Amino acid sequence: MTDLADKKCIPCEGGIPAFDIKEIHKYLKKVDGWDVKEDEMKNYYLSKEFKFQNFLESQNFINKVGEIAENEGHHPDIAFGWGYAKVKIFTHAIKGLHESDFVLAAKVDKIS
């Protein structure tokens, strides 16, 4: 089986269904420590909080996440501050999760 981090995110412009919860849990086993959450519109997303020793480490981490996101053409929502960074991943075009979301999560895990 190919490691998700070795795959490339595939741009999604919609027109495909988001993963159902069964498919989400299948992929969730392939990434480390990510949570599946549901927003107020009942759409699923991946979420993970990373801890650091100070603000600069948090900033360096999110800069690396930004580089990966730009290279992959898949952009997460990021919040950060002193000693932490929160990353939220989902495919905006389908308002849910698909394989590329898990690929991006696996790539982020490689830098944490």
Secondary structure in CASP SS format (residue, H / E / C, confidence):
PFRMAT SS
TARGET T0000
AUTHOR 0000-0000-0000
METHOD secondary structure of the structure
MODEL  1
M C 1.00
T C 1.00
D C 1.00
L H 1.00
A H 1.00
D H 1.00
K C 1.00
K C 1.00
C C 1.00
I C 1.00
P C 1.00
C C 1.00
E C 1.00
G C 1.00
G C 1.00
I C 1.00
P C 1.00
A C 1.00
F C 1.00
D C 1.00
I H 1.00
K H 1.00
E H 1.00
I H 1.00
H H 1.00
K H 1.00
Y H 1.00
L H 1.00
K C 1.00
K C 1.00
V C 1.00
D C 1.00
G C 1.00
W C 1.00
D E 1.00
V E 1.00
K E 1.00
E E 1.00
D C 1.00
E C 1.00
M C 1.00
K C 1.00
N C 1.00
Y E 1.00
Y E 1.00
L E 1.00
S E 1.00
K E 1.00
E E 1.00
F E 1.00
K E 1.00
F C 1.00
Q C 1.00
N C 1.00
F H 1.00
L H 1.00
E H 1.00
S H 1.00
Q H 1.00
N H 1.00
F H 1.00
I H 1.00
N H 1.00
K H 1.00
V H 1.00
G H 1.00
E H 1.00
I H 1.00
A H 1.00
E H 1.00
N H 1.00
E H 1.00
G C 1.00
H C 1.00
H C 1.00
P C 1.00
D E 1.00
I E 1.00
A E 1.00
F E 1.00
G E 1.00
W C 1.00
G C 1.00
Y E 1.00
A E 1.00
K E 1.00
V E 1.00
K E 1.00
I E 1.00
F C 1.00
T E 1.00
H H 1.00
A H 1.00
I H 1.00
K C 1.00
G E 1.00
L C 1.00
H C 1.00
E H 1.00
S H 1.00
D H 1.00
F H 1.00
V H 1.00
L H 1.00
A H 1.00
A H 1.00
K H 1.00
V H 1.00
D H 1.00
K H 1.00
I H 1.00
S C 1.00
END
